[in-house]
């Protein structure tokens, strides 16, 4: 039996897809007493991933019609859309939606030309 010769320098091409960083904003309006837990869930969600948390703010109520006991937790994070970080975002949204103190929850994935994506 004769084996085919394979040169050692010839290796398969690496995956040529480059993960493009994508910006995402998460808003969670919650009760003041559950604000610390919401912030902790946001930090823990992306702790072991390759995502970069750009900011985590708590916005006090100031809009007309807002009850005085609610605050808004604003999270801005940058991650690769095709990577495991999207799973972390899905888990975060699921956990926050199950939290009884969260009254309103929405998120937005920013397009490349969006001004919030470059901030």
C-alpha positions in Angstrom: 0.0 0.0 0.0 1.3 3.4 -1.0 0.2 6.5 0.9 -0.3 9.8 -0.8 2.2 12.5 0.0 0.9 15.6 1.7 3.2 18.6 2.2 3.5 19.7 5.7 3.2 23.4 4.9 -0.2 23.0 3.3 -2.9 23.5 5.9 -6.5 24.2 5.6 -7.5 27.8 5.4 -8.7 29.4 8.6 -12.2 30.6 8.8 -12.2 33.9 6.8 -15.3 35.3 8.4 -14.4 38.2 10.7 -16.7 38.9 13.6 -17.8 42.5 13.3 -18.3 44.2 16.7 -21.9 45.3 17.2 -23.3 47.7 19.8 -26.4 47.0 21.8 -28.4 49.0 24.3 -30.6 47.5 27.0 -33.1 49.6 29.0 -34.8 48.1 32.1 -37.2 50.2 34.1 -37.5 48.7 37.5 -38.5 49.3 41.1 -35.9 51.1 43.2 -35.5 48.2 45.6 -34.7 45.7 42.7 -32.2 48.1 41.0 -29.2 46.5 42.6 -30.2 43.0 41.4 -30.8 44.2 37.9 -27.4 45.8 37.7 -25.8 42.6 39.1 -27.6 40.5 36.4 -26.3 42.8 33.7 -22.7 42.6 35.0 -22.8 38.8 35.5 -24.4 38.2 32.1 -21.3 39.3 30.1 -18.6 38.6 32.7 -17.2 35.4 31.1 -17.8 36.4 27.5 -15.8 38.4 25.0 -18.3 41.2 25.2 -17.1 44.7 26.3 -19.4 46.5 28.6 -19.2 50.2 27.6 -21.4 51.7 30.2 -23.9 50.8 33.0 -25.9 53.7 34.3 -28.9 54.2 36.5 -31.2 57.0 35.4 -33.4 58.5 38.0 -37.0 59.3 37.2 -37.5 62.7 35.7 -40.0 62.1 32.9 -43.6 63.2 33.5 -45.8 60.3 34.5 -42.9 58.3 36.0 -43.7 57.0 39.4 -41.2 58.2 42.0 -40.2 54.6 43.0 -38.9 53.5 39.6 -35.5 53.9 38.0 -34.1 53.0 34.6 -31.0 50.8 34.3 -29.2 51.6 31.0 -26.6 49.1 29.7 -24.4 49.6 26.6 -22.4 46.6 25.5 -20.3 45.8 22.4 -20.1 42.2 21.2 -19.7 40.0 18.1 -23.1 39.1 16.6 -22.1 35.6 15.4 -20.3 34.7 18.7 -21.5 33.3 22.0 -22.2 36.8 23.3 -25.6 36.8 21.6 -26.5 33.9 23.9 -25.5 35.9 26.9 -27.7 38.8 25.7 -30.6 36.4 25.2 -30.1 35.0 28.7 -29.9 38.5 30.2 -33.2 39.5 28.5 -34.9 36.3 29.7 -33.7 36.7 33.3 -34.7 40.4 33.4 -38.1 39.6 32.0 -38.7 37.1 34.7 -37.7 39.5 37.4 -40.8 40.7 39.2 -39.5 44.2 39.9 -38.9 45.0 36.2 -41.7 47.0 34.7 -40.5 47.7 31.3 -37.7 46.1 29.3 -36.4 46.7 25.8 -33.2 46.4 23.9 -31.8 47.6 20.6 -29.0 46.3 18.4 -27.5 49.3 16.6 -26.6 49.3 12.9 -23.1 50.2 11.8 -24.0 53.9 10.9 -26.0 54.5 14.0 -24.5 57.4 16.1 -25.1 55.3 19.3 -22.9 52.5 18.0 -19.8 54.7 17.9 -20.3 56.3 21.4 
